[in-house]
């Protein structure tokens, strides 16, 4: 028998509260009562609980006003720890205070979640049942000078271990908890078992701890079990979001950036995929929030996600958010149209698309708006289609992997490659230990041949040869990443002294020169094809050469699953394995990145993947956009 909820007035600001009766015995039956308060009543007193529902199977009963009410075991455990021995405690708990079986009420109450947490007298962050390691760490952090004057190299290992374990609690993975934490007016209390600690101390400890996660390896968290954040930079952004939200100099700027809020929260967990949008809506300023779908659990995931995409286009006044729809792999949700992002999944594979910044500055957006005076898009919910304007720049006539699939073992590690201190002269034949490396270089050579043709036709043979010597094709193969950043990381990875001063490679001509010197067959081929021009002389610095060698190793590792493609118009791009022959390279007006589309039998197109190349994007945009016929494209 379900609890007999008395309906709330949907036109008022009423919410229910849960009063938890006291008990001196931890395991005694949980008894509660339901009350009603108004958010407009300044005297309303309640604490809002921020927690993880936990598995729906295996519920535990509590008593509410003499009625049995099943709750998840995680909530039942939380209520036992929250219960006071001698006085009652008034809480707001979503699973109980909202009639989850009444969809209209659920819609109204979820729309008030932001106000519920901001008006609460306190927010209680519940991490879970007793955990000796975590509780001991939290107890130590209660001391005012627990981390005073601690440098990253002498950060207490016992506290570091406890923080790592604390960060693996499910609470950190959930999308709703982000809003609940940020909107809390008072300093939230963080609890695990019987131990409680103010958020300000938890925040400070985690920020101090992040310096110990920098082991020189591109800021990677040195904990292989991490499942929700991968770098210290990401963790800092997550932890600092509440502070930035509260500070006036951040407030106006950050609340106006809906795309940043969504980018930060994509892929966090929620039981209902629609909550991926609903759960961050109150973090968006009122002006932008008006474009976003209001909580309505009678609508489908596809409908909500499409509407959220269109809201991004409207609020940003461009279509750059289309790149969020790109998903590598074949496990994309087929119920969503190809142009619609799956907000429940993490943003793209950062190894493939990490160099792209879809969140441009105000100046860049103003410049973009001037360029895109003919910006147009139209959403048809009935057909789940998006009509845009763009230009087709060529048909894909070649699509090849940068590194052959057979080079990888089951763990995604290069199986045919071994490190050598000295670079041997590589044979023309794909044999021996350096077969993978040879294949990689040959693919770049094929890319060079296609690039040379269009450069020769547009700029002349001498300029085309110069571009090859300057390493412009290697820039495409690297995905547009900053070379010196990769070199620095590669040095650390190999235990090589970092290259400094004039020898530090800022330009891709270093890679081209290194390959020409290390692989005579590469140079001979350029000469045989009439594409060779003497380049700059590579420094004799042995550390630089070792660093470039390691850099190429890293690039082969990160190019797992990456392909390159060539068009009948002579362009080359770096893309995902989803690209196929007969796909179309396009520029969509309002989107800052070229995109590869696939024609459908009904005349529409599917979005396949990004066409990644900064230099070629500039050529497309600045030179060919005006020369190429504008057309309407329908994306499905």
C-alpha positions as CSV (number, residue, x, y, z in Angstrom):
1,X,0.0,0.0,0.0
2,X,1.5,3.4,-1.0
3,X,1.7,6.4,1.3
4,X,-1.5,8.5,1.0
5,X,0.0,11.8,-0.1
6,X,-2.2,14.9,0.2
7,X,-1.8,16.9,-3.0
8,X,0.2,20.1,-3.0
9,X,-1.2,23.3,-4.5
10,X,0.6,23.5,-7.8
11,X,0.1,27.3,-8.0
12,X,1.7,27.9,-4.6
13,X,5.3,27.5,-3.4
14,X,4.4,24.6,-1.1
15,X,6.9,21.7,-0.5
16,X,6.7,18.8,1.9
17,X,9.2,18.2,4.7
18,X,10.2,15.1,6.5
19,X,10.4,15.2,10.3
20,X,12.7,12.5,11.6
21,X,11.8,11.4,15.1
22,X,14.7,11.0,17.7
23,X,16.1,7.7,18.9
24,X,19.1,6.8,21.1
25,X,19.4,3.4,19.4
26,X,21.1,3.5,16.0
27,X,19.3,0.4,14.6
28,X,15.8,1.2,15.9
29,X,12.9,1.6,13.5
30,X,12.9,4.8,11.6
31,X,9.8,6.9,12.3
32,X,8.9,10.1,10.5
33,X,6.1,12.4,9.8
34,X,5.3,14.6,6.7
35,X,4.7,18.3,6.9
36,X,4.1,21.1,4.5
37,X,5.8,24.5,4.4
38,X,5.9,27.3,1.9
39,X,9.1,28.5,0.3
40,X,7.8,32.0,0.5
41,X,7.7,31.7,4.3
42,X,10.9,33.2,5.7
43,X,10.4,31.2,8.9
44,X,10.4,27.8,7.2
45,X,13.1,25.7,8.8
46,X,14.5,22.5,7.1
47,X,17.8,21.0,6.1
48,X,18.1,19.7,2.5
49,X,19.7,16.3,2.0
50,X,22.2,15.8,-0.9
51,X,22.8,12.1,-1.4
52,X,22.8,9.2,-3.8
53,X,19.6,7.3,-4.0
54,X,21.4,4.0,-4.5
55,X,20.0,0.8,-6.1
56,X,16.2,0.6,-6.3
57,X,16.3,-3.1,-5.5
58,X,16.4,-4.3,-1.9
59,X,14.5,-1.4,-0.2
60,X,14.1,-0.9,3.5
61,X,10.9,0.2,5.2
62,X,10.5,3.3,7.3
63,X,7.3,4.5,9.0
64,X,5.7,7.8,7.9
65,X,2.6,8.8,9.9
66,X,1.9,5.1,10.8
67,X,2.2,4.1,7.1
68,X,5.0,1.8,5.8
69,X,7.1,3.5,3.1
70,X,9.9,1.7,1.2
71,X,13.1,3.7,0.7
72,X,16.4,2.6,-0.8
73,X,18.9,1.1,1.6
74,X,21.3,4.0,1.1
75,X,18.6,6.5,2.2
76,X,17.6,4.2,5.1
77,X,21.2,4.2,6.2
78,X,21.5,7.9,5.9
79,X,18.4,8.6,8.0
80,X,19.8,6.4,10.8
81,X,23.0,8.5,10.9
82,X,21.1,11.8,10.6
83,X,18.7,10.9,13.4
84,X,19.4,12.8,16.6
85,X,19.1,11.0,20.0
86,X,16.9,13.5,21.8
87,X,15.3,15.9,19.4
88,X,13.5,15.7,16.1
89,X,15.1,16.8,12.8
90,X,13.3,18.4,9.9
91,X,14.7,17.5,6.4
92,X,13.8,17.8,2.8
93,X,14.5,14.5,1.0
94,X,13.5,14.3,-2.7
95,X,12.6,10.6,-2.7
96,X,10.1,11.1,0.1
97,X,9.0,14.7,-0.1
98,X,8.0,14.5,-3.7
99,X,5.3,12.0,-4.7
100,X,7.4,10.2,-7.3
101,X,4.2,8.5,-8.7
102,X,2.5,11.8,-9.5
103,X,4.2,13.0,-12.7
104,X,2.5,16.5,-12.7
105,X,3.6,17.1,-9.1
106,X,7.1,15.8,-9.9
107,X,7.4,18.2,-12.7
108,X,6.5,21.2,-10.5
109,X,8.6,20.2,-7.6
110,X,11.7,19.4,-9.7
111,X,11.4,22.9,-11.2
112,X,11.8,24.2,-7.6
113,X,14.8,22.2,-6.7
114,X,17.2,25.2,-7.0
115,X,15.1,27.3,-4.7
116,X,14.6,24.4,-2.3
117,X,18.4,24.0,-1.7
118,X,19.1,27.8,-1.7
119,X,16.5,28.5,0.9
120,X,17.4,25.5,3.2
121,X,18.8,26.4,6.6
122,X,21.5,23.9,5.8
123,X,22.6,21.3,3.2
124,X,23.8,17.9,4.3
125,X,26.1,16.1,1.9
126,X,25.9,12.4,2.7
127,X,28.7,10.3,1.3
128,X,27.7,7.0,2.8
129,X,28.0,4.4,5.6
130,X,30.9,4.2,7.9
131,X,34.3,4.1,6.3
132,X,37.2,4.1,8.8
133,X,39.8,5.5,6.4
134,X,37.6,8.3,5.2
135,X,36.3,9.2,8.7
136,X,39.8,9.3,10.2
137,X,40.9,11.6,7.4
138,X,37.9,13.9,8.0
139,X,38.6,13.9,11.7
140,X,42.2,15.0,11.1
141,X,41.0,17.7,8.8
142,X,38.9,19.2,11.6
143,X,42.0,20.5,13.2
144,X,42.6,24.1,12.1
145,X,46.2,23.6,11.2
146,X,45.9,20.1,9.7
147,X,47.5,21.1,6.4
148,X,49.1,24.4,7.4
149,X,52.3,25.1,5.5
150,X,52.2,21.7,3.8
151,X,53.9,21.7,0.4
152,X,53.0,19.3,-2.3
153,X,56.1,17.3,-1.7
154,X,55.3,16.7,2.0
155,X,51.5,16.3,1.8
156,X,50.6,13.7,4.5
157,X,50.2,10.3,2.7
158,X,47.6,9.1,5.2
159,X,45.4,12.2,4.4
160,X,46.1,11.8,0.7
161,X,44.9,8.1,0.9
162,X,41.8,9.1,2.7
163,X,41.0,11.9,0.2
164,X,41.4,9.5,-2.7
165,X,38.9,7.1,-1.1
166,X,36.6,10.0,-0.3
167,X,36.6,11.1,-3.9
168,X,35.5,7.6,-5.0
169,X,32.2,7.8,-3.1
170,X,29.3,7.8,-5.5
171,X,28.1,11.2,-4.4
172,X,30.8,12.8,-6.6
173,X,29.6,11.1,-9.7
174,X,26.0,12.4,-9.7
175,X,24.7,15.3,-11.8
176,X,22.1,16.5,-9.2
177,X,24.6,16.8,-6.4
178,X,26.5,19.5,-8.3
179,X,23.5,21.9,-8.3
180,X,22.7,20.9,-4.7
181,X,26.2,21.8,-3.5
182,X,26.5,25.0,-5.5
183,X,23.1,26.5,-4.6
184,X,23.5,25.9,-0.8
185,X,23.4,29.3,0.9
186,X,25.2,28.2,4.1
187,X,28.4,26.2,4.2
188,X,27.3,22.6,3.5
189,X,28.3,19.8,5.9
190,X,29.9,16.7,4.5
191,X,29.2,13.5,6.3
192,X,30.4,9.9,6.2
193,X,29.2,7.6,8.9
194,X,29.2,9.6,12.2
195,X,31.8,12.1,11.1
196,X,31.0,15.5,9.7
197,X,33.1,18.2,8.2
198,X,32.4,21.6,6.7
199,X,32.6,21.9,2.9
200,X,35.2,24.7,3.2
201,X,37.7,22.3,4.8
202,X,36.9,19.5,2.4
203,X,37.5,21.9,-0.5
204,X,40.8,23.2,0.9
205,X,42.1,19.7,1.5
206,X,41.2,18.5,-2.0
207,X,42.7,21.6,-3.7
208,X,45.9,21.0,-1.7
209,X,45.9,17.4,-2.6
210,X,45.7,18.0,-6.3
211,X,49.2,19.2,-6.4
212,X,50.3,15.7,-5.3
213,X,48.5,14.2,-8.3
214,X,50.9,15.9,-10.7
215,X,53.5,13.3,-11.3
216,X,54.7,15.1,-14.4
217,X,52.4,13.0,-16.5
218,X,50.2,15.8,-18.1
219,X,48.4,16.3,-14.8
220,X,47.0,12.8,-14.7
221,X,45.5,11.6,-11.5
222,X,47.8,8.9,-10.1
223,X,44.9,6.6,-9.2
224,X,44.0,4.1,-11.9
225,X,40.6,3.5,-10.2
226,X,39.3,7.0,-10.8
227,X,36.1,6.9,-12.7
228,X,34.7,10.4,-12.8
229,X,37.6,12.8,-13.4
230,X,41.0,12.2,-15.1
231,X,43.1,15.2,-14.4
232,X,43.9,17.5,-11.5
233,X,42.7,20.4,-13.7
234,X,39.3,18.8,-14.1
235,X,39.1,18.1,-10.4
236,X,40.0,21.7,-9.5
237,X,37.3,23.0,-11.9
238,X,34.8,20.8,-10.3
239,X,35.7,21.7,-6.7
240,X,36.0,25.4,-7.4
241,X,32.6,25.7,-9.1
242,X,30.8,26.5,-5.8
243,X,33.3,29.2,-4.9
244,X,33.3,30.8,-8.3
245,X,29.5,30.7,-8.2
246,X,29.4,32.6,-4.9
247,X,32.0,35.3,-5.9
248,X,30.4,38.3,-7.5
249,X,33.2,38.7,-10.1
250,X,32.6,35.2,-11.3
251,X,28.8,35.1,-10.9
252,X,27.7,37.2,-13.8
253,X,30.1,35.7,-16.2
254,X,29.7,32.1,-15.4
255,X,25.9,32.0,-14.9
256,X,25.6,33.5,-18.4
257,X,27.6,30.6,-20.0
258,X,25.1,27.7,-20.3
259,X,27.5,25.8,-22.6
260,X,30.2,25.8,-19.9
261,X,27.8,24.4,-17.3
262,X,26.7,21.6,-19.6
263,X,30.3,20.9,-20.6
264,X,31.4,20.6,-17.0
265,X,28.5,18.2,-16.1
266,X,28.1,16.0,-19.2
267,X,28.4,12.3,-18.3
268,X,27.7,12.6,-14.6
269,X,25.4,9.9,-13.5
270,X,21.6,10.1,-13.0
271,X,18.9,7.5,-12.8
272,X,16.8,9.2,-15.4
273,X,18.7,10.4,-18.4
274,X,16.4,13.5,-18.7
275,X,17.9,14.7,-15.5
276,X,21.2,15.3,-17.3
277,X,19.5,18.5,-18.6
278,X,17.0,19.1,-15.7
279,X,19.7,18.7,-13.0
280,X,21.7,21.7,-14.1
281,X,19.0,24.0,-15.3
282,X,19.0,26.1,-12.2
283,X,22.7,26.9,-12.7
284,X,21.8,28.8,-15.9
285,X,20.9,32.5,-15.8
286,X,17.2,33.3,-16.2
287,X,17.8,34.8,-19.7
288,X,19.3,31.6,-21.0
289,X,17.2,29.3,-18.9
290,X,14.1,30.5,-20.8
291,X,15.4,28.6,-23.9
292,X,15.9,25.3,-22.0
293,X,13.3,22.6,-21.6
294,X,11.4,22.7,-18.3
295,X,11.2,19.5,-16.3
296,X,8.5,17.3,-17.8
297,X,8.8,13.6,-17.3
298,X,6.1,12.8,-19.8
299,X,8.4,13.8,-22.6
300,X,11.1,11.4,-24.1
301,X,14.8,11.7,-23.7
302,X,15.2,12.4,-27.4
303,X,12.7,15.3,-27.2
304,X,14.5,16.9,-24.2
305,X,18.0,16.5,-25.7
306,X,16.9,18.0,-29.0
307,X,15.4,20.9,-27.3
308,X,18.5,21.4,-25.2
309,X,20.6,21.4,-28.3
310,X,18.5,24.1,-30.0
311,X,18.6,26.1,-26.7
312,X,22.4,26.0,-27.0
313,X,22.2,27.3,-30.6
314,X,19.8,30.1,-29.6
315,X,21.7,31.2,-26.5
316,X,25.2,31.1,-28.2
317,X,23.9,32.5,-31.5
318,X,25.9,30.0,-33.4
319,X,26.0,26.2,-34.2
320,X,29.3,25.4,-32.7
321,X,27.6,23.1,-30.1
322,X,27.1,20.7,-32.9
323,X,30.5,19.3,-32.2
324,X,29.1,17.8,-28.9
325,X,27.0,15.5,-31.0
326,X,30.2,13.8,-32.3
327,X,30.7,10.4,-30.7
328,X,33.6,8.1,-31.6
329,X,32.7,4.4,-31.7
330,X,29.5,2.6,-32.7
331,X,27.7,2.6,-29.4
332,X,25.9,5.9,-29.9
333,X,22.2,6.1,-29.0
334,X,20.3,5.4,-32.2
335,X,17.2,6.9,-30.7
336,X,18.8,10.3,-31.0
337,X,19.3,12.1,-34.3
338,X,22.9,12.3,-35.4
339,X,23.0,16.1,-34.8
340,X,21.9,15.7,-31.2
341,X,24.4,15.3,-28.3
342,X,23.9,12.5,-25.8
343,X,24.2,14.6,-22.7
344,X,24.4,11.5,-20.5
345,X,27.7,10.6,-22.1
346,X,31.0,12.2,-21.3
347,X,32.2,14.7,-23.9
348,X,34.2,13.4,-26.8
349,X,37.4,11.4,-26.6
350,X,39.8,14.1,-25.5
351,X,42.7,12.4,-27.2
352,X,40.8,12.9,-30.5
353,X,39.1,16.2,-30.1
354,X,40.8,17.8,-27.1
355,X,42.4,20.5,-29.1
356,X,39.0,22.0,-30.1
357,X,37.6,24.8,-27.9
358,X,33.9,25.2,-28.6
359,X,33.5,27.9,-26.0
360,X,34.9,31.0,-27.7
361,X,35.5,34.4,-26.2
362,X,33.0,37.2,-26.6
363,X,35.3,38.9,-29.2
364,X,35.5,35.6,-31.2
365,X,31.8,35.2,-31.0
366,X,31.3,38.8,-32.2
367,X,33.7,38.2,-35.1
368,X,31.9,34.9,-35.8
369,X,28.5,36.7,-35.9
370,X,29.9,39.2,-38.5
371,X,31.1,36.3,-40.6
372,X,27.8,34.4,-40.3
373,X,25.3,37.1,-41.3
374,X,23.3,34.3,-43.1
375,X,23.2,32.1,-40.0
376,X,20.2,29.9,-40.3
377,X,18.8,26.8,-38.5
378,X,15.4,25.3,-38.1
379,X,14.3,22.4,-35.9
380,X,11.5,20.2,-36.9
381,X,10.4,18.1,-33.8
382,X,8.1,15.9,-35.8
383,X,10.9,14.5,-37.9
384,X,13.7,15.1,-35.4
385,X,15.6,17.0,-38.1
386,X,17.7,20.2,-38.1
387,X,17.8,22.3,-41.2
388,X,21.0,24.4,-41.6
389,X,22.9,26.2,-44.4
390,X,26.4,25.2,-45.4
391,X,28.9,24.4,-48.2
392,X,30.1,21.0,-49.4
393,X,33.9,21.1,-49.8
394,X,34.5,17.7,-51.3
395,X,33.7,14.0,-51.3
396,X,35.8,11.6,-49.3
397,X,37.7,9.3,-51.7
398,X,40.1,7.8,-49.3
399,X,39.8,6.9,-45.6
400,X,42.6,5.1,-43.8
401,X,43.8,4.4,-40.2
402,X,46.8,6.4,-39.1
403,X,48.0,3.3,-37.2
404,X,47.0,-0.2,-38.5
405,X,44.5,-2.0,-36.3
406,X,46.7,-5.1,-36.2
407,X,49.4,-3.1,-34.4
408,X,47.3,-3.0,-31.1
409,X,46.9,-5.8,-28.5
410,X,43.7,-6.3,-26.6
411,X,44.7,-3.7,-24.0
412,X,45.1,-1.0,-26.5
413,X,48.9,-1.0,-26.3
414,X,51.2,-1.0,-29.3
415,X,52.2,-4.6,-29.6
416,X,54.8,-4.4,-32.3
417,X,56.9,-1.6,-31.0
418,X,60.0,-1.5,-28.8
419,X,61.9,1.5,-27.7
420,X,65.5,2.0,-28.9
421,X,68.0,4.6,-27.7
422,X,69.3,5.2,-31.2
423,X,67.2,5.7,-34.3
424,X,68.2,3.1,-36.9
425,X,67.9,3.7,-40.6
426,X,64.4,2.4,-41.4
427,X,63.9,0.1,-44.4
428,X,61.4,0.7,-47.1
429,X,59.8,-2.6,-46.3
430,X,57.3,-2.8,-43.5
431,X,59.3,-5.4,-41.5
432,X,61.1,-5.6,-38.2
433,X,60.5,-4.0,-34.9
434,X,59.7,-0.6,-36.3
435,X,56.9,-1.8,-38.6
436,X,54.3,0.3,-36.8
437,X,56.4,3.4,-37.0
438,X,57.1,2.9,-40.6
439,X,53.4,2.5,-41.4
440,X,52.6,5.7,-39.5
441,X,55.2,7.7,-41.5
442,X,53.9,6.2,-44.8
443,X,50.4,7.3,-44.0
444,X,51.7,10.9,-43.4
445,X,53.5,10.6,-46.7
446,X,50.2,9.7,-48.4
447,X,48.6,12.7,-46.7
448,X,51.4,14.9,-48.0
449,X,50.8,13.8,-51.6
450,X,47.2,14.8,-51.5
451,X,48.0,18.1,-49.7
452,X,50.7,18.9,-52.2
453,X,48.3,18.8,-55.1
454,X,45.9,21.4,-53.7
455,X,48.7,23.7,-52.5
456,X,50.4,23.4,-55.8
457,X,47.2,24.4,-57.7
458,X,46.5,27.3,-55.3
459,X,50.0,28.7,-54.4
460,X,52.4,27.2,-56.9
461,X,54.9,24.3,-56.5
462,X,57.5,26.3,-54.5
463,X,55.0,27.3,-51.9
464,X,53.6,23.8,-51.7
465,X,57.1,22.4,-51.1
466,X,57.7,25.0,-48.5
467,X,54.5,24.0,-46.6
468,X,55.6,20.4,-46.6
469,X,59.0,21.3,-45.3
470,X,57.4,23.4,-42.5
471,X,55.6,20.3,-41.2
472,X,52.0,21.5,-42.0
473,X,50.9,17.9,-42.7
474,X,52.4,16.7,-39.4
475,X,50.3,19.4,-37.7
476,X,47.2,17.6,-39.2
477,X,48.4,14.2,-38.1
478,X,49.0,15.5,-34.5
479,X,45.5,16.9,-34.4
480,X,46.5,20.5,-34.0
481,X,47.9,20.0,-30.5
482,X,50.7,22.3,-29.4
483,X,53.9,20.5,-30.2
484,X,56.0,21.7,-27.3
485,X,53.3,20.5,-24.8
486,X,53.4,17.0,-26.2
487,X,57.2,17.1,-26.3
488,X,57.4,18.1,-22.6
489,X,55.0,15.3,-21.6
490,X,56.9,12.8,-23.7
491,X,60.2,13.7,-22.0
492,X,58.7,13.0,-18.6
493,X,57.2,9.8,-19.9
494,X,60.6,8.5,-21.1
495,X,62.7,10.0,-18.2
496,X,64.4,12.3,-20.7
497,X,65.6,15.7,-19.6
498,X,63.2,18.3,-20.8
499,X,64.3,20.4,-23.8
500,X,64.7,24.1,-23.1
501,X,65.9,27.3,-24.7
502,X,66.3,27.7,-28.5
503,X,66.1,23.9,-29.0
504,X,62.6,23.6,-27.6
505,X,60.4,22.8,-30.6
506,X,57.6,25.2,-31.1
507,X,57.1,24.4,-34.7
508,X,56.2,21.2,-36.7
509,X,59.2,21.7,-39.1
510,X,61.2,20.0,-36.3
511,X,59.2,16.8,-36.8
512,X,59.4,16.9,-40.6
513,X,63.2,17.5,-40.4
514,X,63.6,14.7,-37.9
515,X,61.7,12.2,-40.1
516,X,63.6,13.2,-43.2
517,X,66.9,12.7,-41.4
518,X,65.9,9.4,-39.7
519,X,64.1,7.9,-42.6
520,X,66.1,8.3,-45.9
521,X,63.4,6.5,-47.8
522,X,60.9,9.2,-46.8
523,X,63.2,11.9,-48.2
524,X,63.8,9.8,-51.4
525,X,60.1,9.5,-52.0
526,X,59.5,13.2,-51.6
527,X,62.3,13.8,-54.2
528,X,60.9,11.1,-56.6
529,X,57.5,12.7,-56.5
530,X,58.8,16.2,-57.0
531,X,57.7,17.4,-53.6
532,X,61.1,18.0,-51.9
533,X,62.6,21.3,-50.8
534,X,65.4,21.7,-48.4
535,X,64.1,22.4,-44.9
536,X,65.7,24.0,-41.9
537,X,68.6,22.2,-40.2
538,X,67.6,20.2,-37.2
539,X,69.6,21.0,-34.0
540,X,72.2,18.4,-33.1
541,X,70.9,18.4,-29.6
542,X,70.6,14.7,-28.7
543,X,68.0,15.5,-26.0
544,X,65.8,17.1,-28.6
545,X,66.1,14.1,-30.9
546,X,65.2,11.7,-28.1
547,X,62.3,14.0,-27.2
548,X,61.0,14.0,-30.8
549,X,61.3,10.2,-31.0
550,X,59.3,9.9,-27.7
551,X,56.8,12.4,-29.0
552,X,56.1,10.3,-32.1
553,X,55.7,7.2,-29.9
554,X,53.1,9.1,-27.9
555,X,51.3,10.3,-31.0
556,X,51.0,6.7,-32.3
557,X,49.6,5.7,-29.0
558,X,47.0,8.5,-28.9
559,X,46.1,7.9,-32.6
560,X,44.5,4.6,-31.6
561,X,41.2,4.5,-33.5
562,X,42.0,7.7,-35.5
563,X,41.8,7.8,-39.2
564,X,42.7,10.4,-41.8
565,X,40.7,11.1,-45.0
566,X,41.3,12.8,-48.3
567,X,38.7,14.4,-50.6
568,X,38.3,14.6,-54.3
569,X,39.0,18.4,-53.9
570,X,42.4,17.7,-52.4
571,X,41.8,18.3,-48.7
572,X,43.1,16.1,-45.9
573,X,41.7,15.8,-42.4
574,X,42.1,13.8,-39.3
575,X,38.9,12.1,-38.2
576,X,37.5,9.1,-36.4
577,X,37.2,5.5,-37.7
578,X,33.5,6.3,-38.6
579,X,34.6,8.1,-41.7
580,X,34.0,6.2,-45.0
581,X,34.4,6.8,-48.7
582,X,31.6,8.8,-50.3
583,X,31.0,10.8,-47.1
584,X,31.0,14.6,-47.6
585,X,33.3,17.2,-46.1
586,X,31.2,20.3,-45.2
587,X,31.3,23.6,-43.5
588,X,28.0,24.4,-41.7
589,X,27.5,28.1,-41.4
590,X,27.7,29.0,-37.7
591,X,29.9,26.1,-36.7
592,X,33.5,26.8,-36.2
593,X,34.7,23.3,-37.2
594,X,34.4,21.5,-40.6
595,X,32.2,18.4,-40.3
596,X,31.9,15.2,-42.2
597,X,28.4,14.2,-43.2
598,X,26.9,11.1,-44.7
599,X,24.2,11.3,-47.4
600,X,21.0,9.4,-46.7
601,X,18.6,7.8,-49.2
602,X,15.9,10.4,-48.3
603,X,18.2,13.3,-49.3
604,X,19.1,14.2,-45.7
605,X,22.5,13.8,-44.1
606,X,23.8,12.2,-40.9
607,X,26.6,13.9,-38.9
608,X,29.5,11.5,-38.8
609,X,32.5,13.1,-37.2
610,X,34.6,16.3,-37.1
611,X,37.1,17.1,-39.8
612,X,40.1,18.1,-37.6
613,X,42.7,20.4,-39.0
614,X,43.2,24.0,-37.9
615,X,45.2,25.0,-41.0
616,X,42.7,23.5,-43.4
617,X,39.8,24.8,-41.5
618,X,41.2,28.3,-42.0
619,X,41.6,27.6,-45.7
620,X,38.1,26.4,-46.0
621,X,36.6,29.2,-44.1
622,X,38.6,32.2,-45.4
623,X,39.1,31.2,-49.0
624,X,36.5,28.7,-50.2
625,X,33.4,29.6,-48.3
626,X,32.5,32.5,-50.6
627,X,33.5,30.5,-53.7
628,X,31.4,27.4,-52.8
629,X,27.7,27.3,-53.5
630,X,25.6,27.8,-50.4
631,X,22.9,25.1,-49.9
632,X,20.4,24.0,-47.3
633,X,21.3,20.7,-45.5
634,X,18.9,18.6,-43.5
635,X,20.5,16.7,-40.7
636,X,18.8,13.7,-39.1
